[in-house]
Amino acid sequence: MTFKFLRLFCCVLLVGSFTLPIQAVNAQEAKQHQTLPTVKITLQDIPLEVEYAHTFEQRAMGLMYRKTLCEQCGMLFKFSGSKKASMWMQNTFLALDVAFITSDGVITDIKPMQPHDLTSVGASKAVLYALEMNQGWFAKNGIKVGDKMVIKTP
């Protein structure tokens, strides 16, 4: 009787250990669907309302696990202070471009980022913001390094 109970307990324990990583991934995916605040910005007379990641947790999650991003959608990251920031694409399924932006709104760099690439993509100067948009969006809209972004923070 004890041997049967021990075998059953081991089987339950083994099955449980395989489901925990799946539950953790699902929890992370669910968390990314949380509603982020939005912020209104303007780039070259193009008004946008983008998600605004300004806390550590929001920045850490970023656009992870998303499979789509609308044409005029993006995410503005505000760092805790001006620094030579960098981004990577862990658990990110979308091809994105990132624009690094100084505290006065000047774009210092626009760099492409590939899905799931863990290579760190960094700013060439100290920046306060990074704006992620679908890859090609900046070029398609004539946005380039040196252009200014007007940010109306909440």
Secondary structure in CASP SS format (residue, H / E / C, confidence):
PFRMAT SS
TARGET T0000
AUTHOR 0000-0000-0000
METHOD secondary structure of the structure
MODEL  1
M C 1.00
T H 1.00
F H 1.00
K H 1.00
F H 1.00
L H 1.00
R H 1.00
L H 1.00
F H 1.00
C H 1.00
C H 1.00
V H 1.00
L H 1.00
L H 1.00
V H 1.00
G H 1.00
S H 1.00
F H 1.00
T H 1.00
L H 1.00
P H 1.00
I H 1.00
Q H 1.00
A H 1.00
V H 1.00
N H 1.00
A H 1.00
Q H 1.00
E H 1.00
A H 1.00
K H 1.00
Q H 1.00
H C 1.00
Q C 1.00
T C 1.00
L C 1.00
P C 1.00
T E 1.00
V E 1.00
K E 1.00
I E 1.00
T E 1.00
L E 1.00
Q C 1.00
D C 1.00
I E 1.00
P E 1.00
L E 1.00
E E 1.00
V E 1.00
E E 1.00
Y E 1.00
A E 1.00
H C 1.00
T C 1.00
F H 1.00
E H 1.00
Q H 1.00
R H 1.00
A H 1.00
M H 1.00
G C 1.00
L C 1.00
M C 1.00
Y C 1.00
R C 1.00
K C 1.00
T C 1.00
L C 1.00
C C 1.00
E C 1.00
Q C 1.00
C C 1.00
G E 1.00
M E 1.00
L E 1.00
F E 1.00
K E 1.00
F E 1.00
S E 1.00
G E 1.00
S E 1.00
K E 1.00
K C 1.00
A C 1.00
S E 1.00
M E 1.00
W C 1.00
M C 1.00
Q C 1.00
N C 1.00
T C 1.00
F C 1.00
L C 1.00
A C 1.00
L E 1.00
D E 1.00
V E 1.00
A E 1.00
F E 1.00
I E 1.00
T C 1.00
S C 1.00
D C 1.00
G C 1.00
V E 1.00
I E 1.00
T E 1.00
D E 1.00
I E 1.00
K E 1.00
P E 1.00
M E 1.00
Q C 1.00
P C 1.00
H C 1.00
D C 1.00
L C 1.00
T C 1.00
S C 1.00
V E 1.00
G E 1.00
A C 1.00
S C 1.00
K C 1.00
A C 1.00
V E 1.00
L E 1.00
Y E 1.00
A E 1.00
L E 1.00
E E 1.00
M E 1.00
N E 1.00
Q C 1.00
G C 1.00
W H 1.00
F H 1.00
A H 1.00
K H 1.00
N C 1.00
G C 1.00
I C 1.00
K C 1.00
V C 1.00
G C 1.00
D C 1.00
K E 1.00
M E 1.00
V E 1.00
I E 1.00
K E 1.00
T C 1.00
P C 1.00
END
